[in-house]
């Protein structure tokens, strides 16, 4: 079978720079200069084949990415947000009498920002968007090099196809922002790598990024239903609470998935349980994350080595798994949210 033209961008043997030639006393020799020019030409060709020089894209911190959204015009995205779930009749009365407290007014702007980010799609023309995507790839794969904007390598991270942007329905850029927080926070990165490693298990594998997006959806549902207002009011923060609840929910999923030997067939049921926990027991989830982080810090201080991360490989190449059932969660804006 003849090779596809795109295969030339990934030879079986990695390209290495030529061996340095002996240094002359005055400048470099003509042979060295020629070799250097040839190697630079190879790098240029690789960049063209990859679509862009992804390896040169610097990492971005969560705070830098958040500052971008804080200073960007999100007026079109804000028009689409629905702050809270609509309730009518008896449901509205019961929520008013016995429901959680309202979010304090000084925090509503931060809440609206989070909801607006969730309405923003991935934009190839926004450098910050691309840096967020590349940072997630580099941190999960422990790679110094970036990757093309489109390609099957995204499936190895747990997206459904070659374009991560198509898997952000219902969460928009907030889905990527929470992944970014997960991998860029030094306290949660070891957990993220452990979950990513489990997602490549021979029998317990699951699509890491799709699962992450689903957890972000659950967190958004809890926010819209005002289930997090008490915690946000207590901490005088919104986005930090959302991020911590996201990490706590992922931790809970990881523990159950690993200890009870769950598989992809169990994902719908487990996500339904997580939906209940994020809405009814957010304080308990957050406490479990706090305990986990504290114990991890003690272990690190005692010199206990963290498990090594799993680099992206071709271990699952050719294995076709249908993750559509996990991804297609729908949020009902009236009444309780459903997982489908």
C-alpha positions in Angstrom: 0.0 0.0 0.0 1.4 3.4 -0.9 2.0 5.9 1.9 -0.2 8.9 2.3 1.6 12.2 1.4 1.1 13.5 4.9 3.1 10.5 6.3 6.2 12.3 5.2 5.8 14.7 8.1 6.4 11.8 10.5 9.2 9.6 9.5 9.8 6.4 11.4 13.2 7.5 12.6 13.3 11.0 14.2 15.3 13.6 12.3 18.4 14.7 14.3 20.6 17.7 13.7 23.9 16.9 12.0 26.9 16.2 14.2 28.8 19.5 15.0 32.0 19.9 13.0 35.3 20.9 14.6 35.3 24.6 15.5 37.7 26.8 13.7 39.6 29.5 15.5 38.0 32.2 13.4 34.3 31.7 12.9 32.7 28.5 11.5 33.8 26.6 8.5 32.0 26.5 5.2 31.0 22.9 6.0 29.5 23.8 9.3 27.6 26.7 7.8 26.2 24.5 5.1 25.2 21.8 7.5 23.4 24.4 9.7 21.5 25.8 6.7 20.5 22.3 5.7 19.1 21.6 9.2 17.2 24.9 9.3 15.7 24.0 6.0 14.5 20.7 7.3 12.9 22.4 10.3 11.2 24.8 7.9 9.8 22.0 5.8 8.5 20.2 8.9 6.8 23.4 10.0 5.1 23.7 6.6 4.0 20.0 6.7 2.6 20.4 10.2 0.6 23.5 9.2 2.3 25.8 11.7 5.4 25.8 13.9 3.5 24.5 17.0 6.7 23.7 18.8 7.5 27.4 19.2 4.2 28.2 20.9 4.9 29.1 24.5 2.9 27.6 27.4 0.2 29.7 28.9 -0.8 29.9 32.5 -4.4 29.7 33.6 -4.2 33.3 35.0 -2.9 34.7 31.7 -5.6 32.9 29.8 -8.3 34.2 32.2 -6.9 37.7 31.9 -7.3 37.5 28.1 -11.0 36.7 28.5 -11.4 39.4 31.1 -10.1 42.0 28.7 -11.7 40.7 25.5 -15.0 41.9 24.1 -17.4 39.0 24.9 -20.6 41.0 24.2 -21.8 38.5 21.6 -21.2 35.6 23.9 -22.9 37.3 26.8 -26.1 37.6 24.8 -26.4 33.8 24.7 -25.9 33.1 28.4 -28.7 32.0 30.6 -27.7 32.8 34.2 -30.1 30.4 36.0 -32.4 27.6 35.3 -36.0 28.7 34.6 -38.5 27.4 37.2 -42.2 27.9 37.1 -45.2 27.3 39.4 -44.6 25.1 42.5 -40.9 24.4 41.6 -40.2 28.1 41.6 -42.0 28.6 44.9 -40.2 25.7 46.6 -36.8 26.9 45.3 -37.5 30.3 46.7 -38.5 29.0 50.1 -36.1 26.1 50.6 -33.5 26.4 47.9 -29.9 27.5 48.2 -29.1 31.2 48.7 -28.7 33.6 45.8 -25.3 34.5 44.6 -24.2 37.8 46.1 -24.4 40.7 43.7 -20.6 41.5 43.8 -20.0 38.0 42.4 -22.5 38.0 39.6 -20.1 39.6 37.2 -17.6 36.8 37.7 -20.3 34.3 37.2 -21.4 35.9 34.0 -17.8 35.9 32.8 -17.6 32.1 33.3 -20.9 31.6 31.5 -19.8 33.9 28.6 -16.5 31.9 28.2 -18.6 28.8 28.0 -20.3 30.4 24.9 -17.0 31.1 23.2 -16.0 28.7 20.5 -12.4 27.7 19.7 -11.0 30.3 17.3 -8.0 29.4 15.1 -7.3 33.1 14.7 -6.9 33.7 18.4 -3.4 33.1 19.5 -4.4 32.6 23.1 -6.9 29.9 22.1 -4.2 28.1 20.3 -1.7 28.4 23.2 -4.3 27.0 25.5 -4.8 24.0 23.2 -1.0 23.5 22.8 -0.4 23.8 26.5 -2.9 21.1 27.3 -1.2 18.8 24.7 2.3 19.4 26.0 1.5 19.0 29.7 -0.5 15.8 29.2 2.0 14.2 26.9 5.0 15.6 28.8 6.3 16.8 25.4 8.5 19.8 24.7 7.2 19.9 21.2 3.8 21.1 20.0 1.5 19.4 17.5 -0.5 20.3 14.4 -3.9 22.1 14.9 -5.7 19.1 13.3 -4.9 15.4 13.4 -5.4 12.0 14.9 -3.1 12.9 17.8 -6.0 14.7 19.4 -7.9 11.4 19.5 -5.0 10.0 21.6 -5.7 12.8 24.2 -9.4 11.7 24.2 -11.1 13.9 21.8 -13.5 12.3 19.3 -11.8 13.4 16.2 -9.1 15.5 14.5 -10.6 18.8 15.6 -11.0 19.4 19.4 -13.2 22.4 18.7 -16.1 20.1 17.6 -16.2 18.5 21.1 -16.8 21.6 23.1 -20.5 21.8 22.7 -22.2 23.2 25.8 -18.9 24.2 27.4 -17.0 26.3 24.8 -13.7 27.6 25.8 -14.5 27.0 29.5 -14.1 23.3 28.8 -10.5 23.9 27.6 -9.9 26.5 30.4 -10.7 23.9 33.1 -8.4 21.4 31.4 -5.7 24.1 31.4 -6.2 24.7 35.1 -6.0 21.0 35.8 -2.6 20.6 34.0 -1.0 23.9 34.9 -1.7 23.9 38.7 1.2 22.1 40.4 -1.2 20.6 43.0 -3.5 19.0 40.5 -1.1 18.1 37.6 -0.1 14.8 39.2 -3.8 13.8 39.5 -4.4 14.9 35.9 -1.5 12.7 34.7 -2.7 9.7 36.7 -6.2 10.0 35.2 -4.7 10.4 31.8 -2.7 7.3 32.3 -5.8 5.4 33.4 -7.6 6.6 30.3 -5.1 4.6 28.2 -5.5 1.4 30.3 -5.9 -1.8 28.2 -9.5 -2.5 29.5 -10.4 0.5 31.5 -9.6 3.1 28.8 -11.9 6.1 28.2 -11.6 9.4 26.3 -9.9 11.7 28.7 -10.8 15.0 27.1 -14.4 14.1 26.3 -14.8 13.0 30.0 -13.3 16.3 31.0 -15.8 18.3 28.9 -18.7 16.3 30.4 -17.5 17.2 33.9 -17.3 20.8 33.0 -20.9 20.5 31.8 -21.9 19.1 35.2 -20.2 22.0 37.0 -22.0 24.5 34.7 -25.3 22.9 35.5 -24.6 23.1 39.2 -23.7 26.8 38.8 -26.9 27.6 36.8 -29.1 25.8 39.4 -27.4 28.0 42.1 -26.1 24.9 43.9 -22.7 26.5 44.3 -23.9 29.9 45.5 -23.3 29.2 49.2 -19.7 28.1 48.6 -19.0 31.0 46.2 -20.4 33.5 48.7 -18.3 32.0 51.5 -15.1 32.2 49.4 -16.0 35.3 47.6 -15.0 33.6 44.4 -16.8 31.9 41.5 -14.3 30.7 38.9 -11.9 29.3 41.5 -14.9 27.3 43.0 -15.8 26.0 39.5 -12.2 24.9 38.9 -12.0 23.2 42.3 -15.3 21.4 41.9 -14.2 20.3 38.4 -11.0 18.8 39.8 -12.9 17.2 42.8 -15.5 15.6 40.4 -12.7 14.2 38.2 -11.0 12.9 41.3 -14.2 11.1 42.4 -14.6 9.6 39.0 -11.0 8.4 38.9 -11.3 6.7 42.3 -14.5 4.9 41.4 -13.3 4.0 37.9 -10.0 2.6 39.1 -11.0 0.9 42.3 -14.2 -0.7 40.9 -12.6 -1.6 37.5 -15.1 0.4 35.6 -15.2 0.5 31.8 -16.6 2.8 29.1 -19.9 0.9 29.4 -20.3 2.3 32.9 -19.6 6.0 32.0 -23.3 7.1 31.7 -24.2 5.8 35.2 -21.0 7.3 36.8 -21.7 10.6 35.2 -25.2 10.5 36.5 -23.8 9.9 40.0 -21.4 12.8 39.6 -24.3 15.1 38.5 -26.0 14.3 41.8 -22.8 14.9 43.8 -22.0 18.3 42.1 -25.5 19.6 42.8 -26.3 18.1 46.2 -22.9 17.4 47.8 -20.5 20.0 46.4 -19.0 20.7 49.8 -18.2 17.0 50.3 -16.5 16.8 46.9 -14.4 19.9 47.6 -13.4 18.5 51.0 -12.2 15.3 49.3 -10.1 17.3 46.9 -8.6 19.3 49.8 -7.7 16.1 51.6 -6.2 14.6 48.5 -4.0 17.7 47.8 -2.8 17.8 51.4 -1.8 14.1 51.4 -0.1 14.5 48.1 1.9 17.5 49.4 3.0 15.4 52.5 4.0 12.5 50.2 6.0 14.8 48.0 7.7 16.3 51.1 8.6 12.8 52.3 10.2 12.1 48.9 7.7 9.6 47.7 8.0 9.5 43.9 4.9 10.3 41.9 3.9 7.7 39.3 5.4 8.4 35.9 3.0 9.9 33.3 2.0 8.0 30.3 3.2 9.6 27.0 1.0 9.5 24.0 1.7 6.4 22.0 0.2 4.3 19.3 -1.0 1.7 21.8 -4.6 2.4 20.9 -4.0 3.0 17.2 -6.5 1.2 15.1 -8.8 0.6 18.0 -12.1 2.1 17.2 -14.3 3.0 20.2 -17.5 4.9 19.9 -17.6 7.7 22.5 -20.6 9.5 21.1 -22.9 8.2 23.9 -20.6 10.0 26.5 -20.3 13.2 24.6 -23.9 13.8 23.8 -25.0 15.1 27.2 -27.8 17.6 27.0 -28.7 20.3 29.5 -32.3 21.0 30.0 -32.9 24.6 30.9 -36.1 23.9 32.6 -36.3 21.4 35.4 -33.6 18.9 36.1 -30.7 18.4 33.8 -30.5 15.1 32.0 -27.6 12.9 30.9 -28.1 11.1 27.7 
